[in-house]
Amino acid sequence: MTVISWIILGLLAGAIAKFLLPGRDPGGFIGTTVIGIAGAFIGGWISAPWLDHPISKDFYDGATWAAAIGGSLVLLIAYRILFGNSRD
């Protein structure tokens, strides 16, 4: 996959993570989008060496999507813990 494919995957993974964790985010749409992109990269990076699943060249690989969404969820939860009360 190219970098643009990872960005698109990250955008979609961030949207799915936001759907799975509804609520108010300190960063809004842009922050959630950046978290989704970073989560896709981190999820792919973690799944390759530690989960013994190489990064797929195929955009429609289920394990790649699961890793991207999982990475986005972890980053979104961490972001809410660190900056969750900044909008109150």
Secondary structure, 3 states (H helix, E strand, C coil): CCHHHHHHHHHHHHHHHHHHCCCCCCCHHHHHHHHHHHHHHHHHHHHHHHCCCCCCCCCCCHHHHHHHHHHHHHHHHHHHHHHCCCCC
